[in-house]
């Protein structure tokens, strides 16, 4: 059964595109700029070149700050007892 590649719009038979070589079962996301599908593992849109922002960019510093605050609160509670 032939289908259309989610990434390059070529005709695909099976799971791998003969044109771009991408696995059709791979996770993908929609580019905010051109609205086309791009594999999640790629740092840029394969169609328009838009750079994707890392979703963890702000989460890691927040988690680290929360960890330091928790240690500080723990030390403060132990010193007051």
TIGU-175383 format. One record per residue (C-alpha): residue number from 1; x, y, z. Coordinates in Angstrom, 3 decimals, padded with zeros to 6 digits. Layout:
N
[NUM,[X,Y,Z]]
...
//
This chain:
81
[1,[000.000,000.000,000.000]]
[2,[001.473,003.353,-001.075]]
[3,[001.208,006.417,001.137]]
[4,[002.652,009.917,001.274]]
[5,[005.805,010.600,003.313]]
[6,[005.060,012.793,006.331]]
[7,[008.370,014.602,005.870]]
[8,[009.005,015.117,002.140]]
[9,[005.566,014.344,000.612]]
[10,[007.009,011.643,-001.686]]
[11,[005.161,008.370,-002.327]]
[12,[006.139,005.687,000.219]]
[13,[005.729,001.927,000.121]]
[14,[006.454,000.402,003.545]]
[15,[007.818,002.177,006.589]]
[16,[010.892,003.895,005.117]]
[17,[010.724,006.666,002.525]]
[18,[012.816,005.990,-000.561]]
[19,[013.289,009.719,-001.169]]
[20,[014.414,011.092,002.220]]
[21,[015.135,007.779,004.013]]
[22,[013.108,008.646,007.121]]
[23,[011.147,006.110,009.112]]
[24,[007.435,006.886,008.817]]
[25,[006.772,005.438,012.286]]
[26,[009.258,007.842,013.941]]
[27,[007.933,010.470,016.337]]
[28,[007.471,013.847,014.707]]
[29,[006.316,017.371,015.472]]
[30,[004.750,020.202,013.537]]
[31,[006.966,023.167,012.726]]
[32,[005.476,026.412,014.063]]
[33,[006.742,028.367,011.051]]
[34,[005.828,026.243,008.004]]
[35,[003.328,023.812,009.637]]
[36,[005.017,020.723,008.123]]
[37,[006.082,017.553,009.931]]
[38,[009.683,017.145,011.093]]
[39,[011.274,014.294,013.094]]
[40,[011.524,015.068,016.815]]
[41,[015.230,014.168,016.871]]
[42,[016.181,016.895,014.382]]
[43,[017.229,020.278,015.832]]
[44,[015.885,022.201,012.798]]
[45,[012.877,021.908,010.511]]
[46,[013.842,019.882,007.451]]
[47,[011.644,022.103,005.268]]
[48,[012.230,025.735,006.307]]
[49,[015.277,025.501,008.597]]
[50,[013.490,026.899,011.687]]
[51,[015.489,026.035,014.828]]
[52,[013.474,024.270,017.519]]
[53,[013.787,025.402,021.123]]
[54,[014.583,022.775,023.700]]
[55,[011.564,022.160,025.926]]
[56,[013.812,021.422,028.935]]
[57,[015.731,024.693,028.635]]
[58,[013.845,026.407,031.470]]
[59,[012.885,023.309,033.455]]
[60,[016.380,022.164,034.449]]
[61,[017.381,025.445,036.198]]
[62,[014.016,025.556,038.003]]
[63,[014.466,021.988,039.258]]
[64,[017.985,022.786,040.449]]
[65,[016.785,025.908,042.306]]
[66,[013.985,023.914,043.941]]
[67,[016.528,021.293,045.045]]
[68,[018.799,023.934,046.621]]
[69,[015.817,025.573,048.356]]
[70,[014.685,022.189,049.718]]
[71,[018.153,021.543,051.145]]
[72,[018.188,025.020,052.676]]
[73,[014.785,024.509,054.293]]
[74,[015.877,021.101,055.584]]
[75,[019.027,022.566,057.167]]
[76,[017.047,025.486,058.669]]
[77,[014.475,023.122,060.205]]
[78,[017.178,020.899,061.737]]
[79,[019.041,023.870,063.224]]
[80,[015.891,025.201,064.878]]
[81,[015.055,021.879,066.562]]
//
